[in-house]
Amino acid sequence: MSARTRIAARKSGTASSADGDTGAVGGGLRLPRQRTGPRTVAGPAARAVGAGAGPIRTGAFLLAAQFPGQGHAEALDRAVSAAVAAERAGLDSVWLAEHHFVPYGVCPSAATLAALLLGRTSRIRIGTAVSVLPTQHPVALGEQAALLHLTSGGRFTLGVGRGGPWVDLDVFGGGVEAFESGFPEALDLLLRWLRSSRVSASGPRYSFPEVAVVPRATEHPLPLPFPGGGKGPEYVSDTAPGDGAAGTQGPPVLVACTSPGTVRLAAQRGVPMLLGMHSGDEEKAAMVALYREAAREAGRTPEQIELIEAEHLAAGVAQIEDSAAEARRVLLKSMPGWFSYGLSAHRTVDGRERRMRDPHEYTELLCDLHAVGTPKLCADRLAATAERTGLRRFALLVEGSGERESTLRNVARLGAEVLPLLA
């Protein structure tokens, strides 16, 4: 069975699992048809790390989740505090989701929150996971991304996706067509804006005369200044995914993928994938294989594909405790209520049916699939996924307890007790 067939066989087609929905990245309650039990790893985490191409890079995934009984400010404060703590803990990156009109996540603009966090931090990369493209103009999002890229020393990454068929499309004027058929046009316009000095458009949704791109994301970001005027470190990598050299492609871009169509779209555009936390290793590996196949068909060389694949990102969950039982207990106490409270608030744009899976069952699945347990178990699970799929970048949901101090402790333990096992 081909990679494309394996993915298509698992695609459920429910509204809550639409491509690029922040729910698809963060948890749209879409379950694989067969649940797997807890994964075990034969041998230490270092075995998988040594077998791969490059180190495992681990970041925090934050939704500013509003758990039952909490206010919006409380959820946002926890997310901001966790992001600052992630830099202190030595994590590689922070990834931010955006949602509208639901308590599942109370950040309506991942790019705006990224701007705040880039100002609060000095080393860590900050990315969106994802900015929902059908609810905003690609040029406006491209301008924001260029601004953050140039003023942060190149620490910003733009993740984009289709979102879901939610009422957001009516509120912001995109309509259901922006979700169902408009994503490729919007993505192409966004990428041209980030990689050009002048842009015009003549598509079915976007049409305008040629204008200058200001500011140009293709300029090389300057090093960040240290307090007192001294120059800080250079953050832009020496190499970057895509066809050109670093400093000519603008900020890195990722595309959230949950279907063969979006995998092929990302591969054709030479953009890395962001894979959802609902997927097990077999499905992730199939999507990576399909991406490689589609990239070859698009004429990319093995060297180009290798560079791009190093930037694929997998969303997951991390809860570090002294025992696996305690880690599961923490998440099973809080996450089902959050899923029920947060995701049930979604309204579809056209009244289409949407099915929610059982929140407790979904939480159990996430505990089975991801870094939930002791530090060694967490490291082994991350290393096993890297070995089985080739994925070496992770964005781990760290706020599953719903409590500020527990979240900060979780981030600290991820940095102090798990990362050294992956070094």
Secondary structure, DSSP 8 states (H G I E B T S, - for coil): --HHHHHHHH----GGG-TT-HHHHHT-S---SS-------SS-HHHHHHHSSS--EEEEEE-----TT--HHHHHHHHHHHHHHHHHHT-SEEEE---SSSTT---S-HHHHHHHHHHH-SSSEEEES-EEGGGS-HHHHHHHHHHHHHHTTS-EEEEEE---SBTHHHHTT-HHHHHHT-HHHHHHHHHHHHH-SEEEEESSS-EEEEEE-SS-TTS-----B-TTS-B----S-S--SSSS-TTSS-S-EEEEE-SHHHHHHHHHHT--EEE-TT--HHHHHHHHHHHHHHHHHTT--HHHHHHHHTT-EEEEEEEE-SSHHHHHHHHHHHHHHHHHHHHTT--BSS--------HHHHHHHHHHHSEEESHHHHHHHHHHHHHHH---EEEEE--TT--HHHHHHHHHHIIIIIHHHH-
